[in-house]
Amino acid sequence: MNLVTCGLMAQVRDIYDSGEYLVLVTTDRQSAFDRILASIPFKGQVLNQTSLWWFERTQHITANAVVSTPDPNVTIAKKYSVFPVEFVARGFVIGSTDTSLWTVYNKGIRNYCGNALPDGLVKNQKLAENILTPTTKAADHDVPVTPDEIIERGLMTRADYEEVSKKALSLFEYGQCVASEHGLILVDTKYEFGKAEDGSIMLTDEVHTPDPSRYWIANSYLERFQNGLEPENVDKEFLRLWFKNHCNPYEDEVLPEAPEDLVCELSWRYIFLYETITKSKFEVLQSEEPIHEQISRNVASTLASLK
């Protein structure tokens, strides 16, 4: 199989072209600020299995690329061409990266990616309605774009953009409802879409996992917000903030090593979120076989059965 590089996705996933299908191996690599920060135990398995749980439950909103799951860290997917636009759905004024809503709002920007924002918003405040802030990729970082710019630059047709944006907002609203039923708040997330060979639009990459998504504990949010405290979160934001407070994660050539206690904490949070959302026990993969050999054997067997 040939390895396919796909921007930031390739930082956290190894993607192979088997000829008829794509083989996506979700690794334990942790990314933020458009670079790798650390390796988080069990992260790959958690993200892959969380995505599969959501893919199965969102087919009433949009088709997805999943064909089979031959290994806890692996998904075999239909081939598709990826739209060069990431659809970031937001329900709150939050964030620490250069493209986050709070960062740009705090700088005085009141029209962001085509969304008019009122004065007087504060950090962690719920927006009056969910919004999309699409981005596209430059050499190594996300670049915010408006819907008009996406169409004018030929990144998507107007019809495709309108269909995808509608699906993205519907997915986000559904995700928020499910999260609320499980005592969580889905704060924001990122979606990637592609086109199958028959021209149909489908959801790709991952969905509502704790890597591209931000989750808060619901029952403590309002009191903490009213008292000026940060919400209780179960995502990677605390690790992003640690790096932002200890270096310049965008410009420093070499980053400090992530503290072991933070790495363990993030691993626990990912597993906690998986179990909270799916209401199932996270089963740690036990195998005496080297992981690369196990994955190769399972993938080869599954691809053979798909012929």
C-alpha positions as CSV (number, residue, x, y, z in Angstrom):
1,M,0.0,0.0,0.0
2,N,1.1,3.6,-0.6
3,L,1.2,6.1,2.1
4,V,-0.9,9.2,1.4
5,T,0.0,12.5,3.1
6,C,-3.0,14.7,3.9
7,G,-1.8,17.8,5.7
8,L,-2.4,17.9,9.4
9,M,-4.5,14.7,9.2
10,A,-1.3,12.9,8.3
11,Q,0.3,14.1,11.6
12,V,-2.2,12.1,13.6
13,R,-3.2,9.4,11.1
14,D,-1.2,7.2,8.8
15,I,-3.2,6.9,5.6
16,Y,-2.6,4.2,3.0
17,D,-4.0,3.7,-0.5
18,S,-4.8,0.1,-1.0
19,G,-6.0,0.6,-4.6
20,E,-9.8,0.4,-4.1
21,Y,-9.9,1.7,-0.5
22,L,-8.2,4.0,1.9
23,V,-6.8,2.5,5.1
24,L,-6.7,5.0,8.0
25,V,-4.6,4.2,11.0
26,T,-5.3,6.4,14.0
27,T,-2.2,6.9,16.0
28,D,-1.5,8.1,19.6
29,R,0.2,11.3,18.3
30,Q,-1.3,14.5,19.8
31,S,-1.5,17.6,17.6
32,A,-2.2,21.3,18.2
33,F,-0.9,24.5,16.9
34,D,-0.3,22.6,13.6
35,R,2.4,20.4,15.0
36,I,2.8,17.3,17.2
37,L,2.9,17.9,20.9
38,A,3.1,14.4,22.5
39,S,2.1,10.8,22.3
40,I,-1.0,10.0,24.4
41,P,-1.6,6.4,25.5
42,F,-4.7,4.7,24.0
43,K,-5.6,7.9,22.1
44,G,-5.7,6.3,18.7
45,Q,-8.0,3.5,19.8
46,V,-10.3,6.0,21.7
47,L,-10.6,8.3,18.7
48,N,-11.2,5.6,16.2
49,Q,-13.9,3.9,18.2
50,T,-15.5,7.1,19.3
51,S,-15.7,8.2,15.6
52,L,-17.3,4.9,14.6
53,W,-19.9,5.2,17.3
54,W,-20.9,8.7,16.0
55,F,-20.6,7.6,12.3
56,E,-23.2,4.9,12.9
57,R,-25.6,7.3,14.6
58,T,-25.3,10.2,12.2
59,Q,-26.2,8.4,8.9
60,H,-29.6,10.0,9.0
61,I,-27.8,13.4,8.5
62,T,-25.1,12.4,6.1
63,A,-23.4,9.5,4.5
64,N,-19.9,8.6,5.6
65,A,-16.9,6.9,4.1
66,V,-16.6,3.9,6.6
67,V,-16.5,0.5,5.0
68,S,-15.0,-1.7,7.8
69,T,-13.0,-1.7,11.0
70,P,-10.4,-4.5,11.0
71,D,-8.6,-3.3,14.1
72,P,-9.4,-0.9,17.1
73,N,-7.1,1.7,15.6
74,V,-8.0,1.2,11.9
75,T,-10.8,2.2,9.6
76,I,-11.1,1.1,6.0
77,A,-12.9,3.8,4.0
78,K,-14.3,4.4,0.6
79,K,-12.1,6.6,-1.6
80,Y,-13.0,10.2,-1.8
81,S,-11.7,13.6,-2.8
82,V,-11.5,15.9,0.2
83,F,-12.8,19.4,0.0
84,P,-9.9,21.7,0.9
85,V,-12.0,23.4,3.6
86,E,-12.5,22.4,7.2
87,F,-15.9,23.3,8.7
88,V,-15.5,24.5,12.3
89,A,-18.8,24.6,14.2
90,R,-19.0,26.8,17.3
91,G,-21.5,27.3,20.0
92,F,-19.5,29.3,22.5
93,V,-16.9,32.1,22.5
94,I,-13.8,30.1,23.4
95,G,-10.3,29.0,22.3
96,S,-6.6,29.5,22.6
97,T,-5.3,29.1,19.1
98,D,-4.8,32.0,16.6
99,T,-8.0,31.1,14.7
100,S,-10.2,30.5,17.8
101,L,-13.2,32.6,18.2
102,W,-12.2,34.1,21.5
103,T,-8.7,35.0,20.2
104,V,-10.0,36.9,17.2
105,Y,-12.9,38.4,19.1
106,N,-10.6,39.7,21.9
107,K,-8.6,41.4,19.2
108,G,-11.6,43.4,18.2
109,I,-12.8,41.5,15.2
110,R,-16.6,41.6,14.9
111,N,-17.1,39.9,11.5
112,Y,-15.4,36.5,11.4
113,C,-15.7,34.1,8.5
114,G,-18.9,35.8,7.4
115,N,-20.5,35.8,10.9
116,A,-21.4,39.2,12.4
117,L,-20.7,39.2,16.1
118,P,-22.2,41.6,18.6
119,D,-20.2,43.7,21.0
120,G,-20.1,42.7,24.7
121,L,-19.4,39.0,24.4
122,V,-17.2,37.4,27.0
123,K,-15.0,34.3,27.1
124,N,-17.0,31.0,27.5
125,Q,-20.3,32.7,26.7
126,K,-22.9,30.8,24.7
127,L,-23.6,32.2,21.3
128,A,-27.1,33.2,20.4
129,E,-26.9,30.5,17.7
130,N,-24.4,28.1,16.4
131,I,-22.0,29.3,13.6
132,L,-19.5,27.9,11.2
133,T,-16.0,29.4,10.8
134,P,-14.5,27.6,7.9
135,T,-10.7,27.4,7.4
136,T,-8.5,26.3,4.6
137,K,-4.8,25.2,4.7
138,A,-1.8,27.3,4.0
139,A,1.7,25.7,4.1
140,D,1.4,24.6,7.7
141,H,-1.5,26.4,9.4
142,D,-5.3,27.1,9.2
143,V,-6.5,30.2,7.4
144,P,-10.0,31.5,8.2
145,V,-12.2,32.1,5.1
146,T,-15.6,33.4,4.3
147,P,-18.2,31.5,2.3
148,D,-17.8,34.0,-0.6
149,E,-14.1,33.5,-0.6
150,I,-14.4,29.7,-0.7
151,I,-16.6,30.0,-3.8
152,E,-14.7,32.8,-5.5
153,R,-11.4,30.9,-5.1
154,G,-12.9,27.7,-6.5
155,L,-12.4,25.7,-3.4
156,M,-16.1,24.5,-3.6
157,T,-19.1,25.2,-5.7
158,R,-21.8,27.2,-4.2
159,A,-24.1,24.2,-4.3
160,D,-21.5,22.0,-2.5
161,Y,-20.8,24.6,0.1
162,E,-24.5,25.1,0.9
163,E,-25.1,21.3,1.2
164,V,-22.0,20.8,3.4
165,S,-22.6,23.7,5.6
166,K,-26.2,22.6,6.2
167,K,-24.9,19.1,7.1
168,A,-22.2,20.4,9.4
169,L,-24.7,22.5,11.4
170,S,-27.1,19.6,11.6
171,L,-24.3,17.3,12.8
172,F,-23.3,19.8,15.4
173,E,-26.8,20.4,16.7
174,Y,-27.3,16.6,16.9
175,G,-24.0,16.2,18.7
176,Q,-25.0,18.8,21.2
177,C,-28.3,17.1,21.9
178,V,-26.6,13.7,22.4
179,A,-23.9,15.3,24.6
180,S,-26.5,17.0,26.7
181,E,-28.3,13.7,27.3
182,H,-25.0,12.4,28.7
183,G,-24.2,15.3,31.0
184,L,-21.9,17.1,28.6
185,I,-21.7,20.2,26.4
186,L,-20.3,19.9,22.9
187,V,-18.7,23.4,22.7
188,D,-17.1,23.3,19.2
189,T,-15.8,20.8,16.7
190,K,-14.4,20.4,13.2
191,Y,-15.8,18.5,10.3
192,E,-14.2,17.4,7.0
193,F,-16.2,16.3,4.0
194,G,-15.4,14.8,0.7
195,K,-16.9,13.6,-2.6
196,A,-17.2,10.0,-3.5
197,E,-16.6,8.8,-7.1
198,D,-20.3,9.0,-7.8
199,G,-20.4,12.7,-6.8
200,S,-22.2,12.2,-3.5
201,I,-21.0,14.2,-0.5
202,M,-19.9,12.3,2.6
203,L,-18.4,12.9,6.0
204,T,-14.8,11.9,6.4
205,D,-12.0,11.9,8.9
206,E,-13.3,11.8,12.5
207,V,-16.5,13.1,14.2
208,H,-17.2,14.5,17.7
209,T,-14.0,13.0,19.2
210,P,-12.2,14.8,22.0
211,D,-9.4,15.7,19.6
212,P,-11.0,18.2,17.2
213,S,-13.9,18.8,19.7
214,R,-14.2,20.6,22.9
215,Y,-16.5,19.2,25.7
216,W,-17.5,20.7,29.0
217,I,-19.2,19.2,32.0
218,A,-22.8,20.4,31.8
219,N,-24.0,20.7,35.4
220,S,-21.2,23.0,36.5
221,Y,-20.9,25.2,33.4
222,L,-23.4,28.0,34.4
223,E,-22.2,28.5,38.0
224,R,-18.6,28.5,36.9
225,F,-19.3,30.9,34.0
226,Q,-21.2,33.3,36.3
227,N,-18.3,33.3,38.8
228,G,-15.7,33.9,36.1
229,L,-14.2,30.4,36.3
230,E,-13.1,28.2,33.5
231,P,-15.6,25.4,32.7
232,E,-14.7,21.9,33.6
233,N,-13.5,20.4,30.4
234,V,-12.7,16.9,29.1
235,D,-10.7,17.7,26.1
236,K,-7.1,18.7,25.2
237,E,-7.4,22.4,25.9
238,F,-5.4,22.2,29.2
239,L,-2.5,20.7,27.3
240,R,-2.7,23.4,24.6
241,L,-2.7,26.0,27.3
242,W,0.4,24.4,29.0
243,F,2.4,24.7,25.8
244,K,1.2,28.2,25.2
245,N,2.3,29.2,28.7
246,H,5.7,27.6,28.4
247,C,6.8,28.3,24.8
248,N,5.7,29.8,21.5
249,P,4.2,26.7,20.0
250,Y,3.8,28.3,16.6
251,E,7.4,29.6,16.2
252,D,9.8,27.7,18.5
253,E,11.8,25.2,16.6
254,V,11.9,22.7,19.5
255,L,9.1,22.4,22.0
256,P,9.4,21.3,25.6
257,E,8.4,17.8,26.5
258,A,4.9,17.5,27.7
259,P,4.8,16.7,31.5
260,E,4.0,13.0,32.2
261,D,1.2,13.9,34.5
262,L,-0.5,15.9,31.8
263,V,-0.1,13.1,29.3
264,C,-1.7,10.7,31.7
265,E,-4.5,13.1,32.5
266,L,-5.3,13.6,28.8
267,S,-5.3,9.9,28.3
268,W,-7.8,9.5,31.2
269,R,-10.0,12.3,29.8
270,Y,-10.2,10.7,26.4
271,I,-11.2,7.4,27.9
272,F,-13.7,9.1,30.2
273,L,-15.3,10.9,27.3
274,Y,-15.6,7.7,25.3
275,E,-17.3,5.8,28.1
276,T,-19.5,8.8,29.0
277,I,-20.7,9.3,25.4
278,T,-21.1,5.6,24.4
279,K,-22.2,4.2,27.8
280,S,-19.8,1.3,27.2
281,K,-16.6,0.2,28.9
282,F,-13.3,1.0,27.1
283,E,-11.5,-2.2,26.5
284,V,-7.7,-1.9,26.3
285,L,-6.3,-4.0,23.5
286,Q,-4.3,-7.0,24.8
287,S,-2.0,-8.7,22.4
288,E,1.3,-10.4,22.6
289,E,1.8,-9.7,18.9
290,P,3.6,-6.5,17.9
291,I,1.0,-3.9,17.1
292,H,2.3,-3.2,13.6
293,E,2.2,-6.9,12.7
294,Q,-1.3,-7.2,14.2
295,I,-2.6,-4.3,12.2
296,S,-1.0,-5.5,9.0
297,R,-2.5,-8.9,9.4
298,N,-6.0,-7.7,10.2
299,V,-6.0,-5.1,7.4
300,A,-4.7,-7.6,4.8
301,S,-7.4,-10.2,5.8
302,T,-10.2,-7.6,5.7
303,L,-9.1,-6.2,2.3
304,A,-9.0,-9.7,0.9
305,S,-12.6,-10.3,2.0
306,L,-13.8,-7.1,0.4
307,K,-12.6,-8.2,-3.1
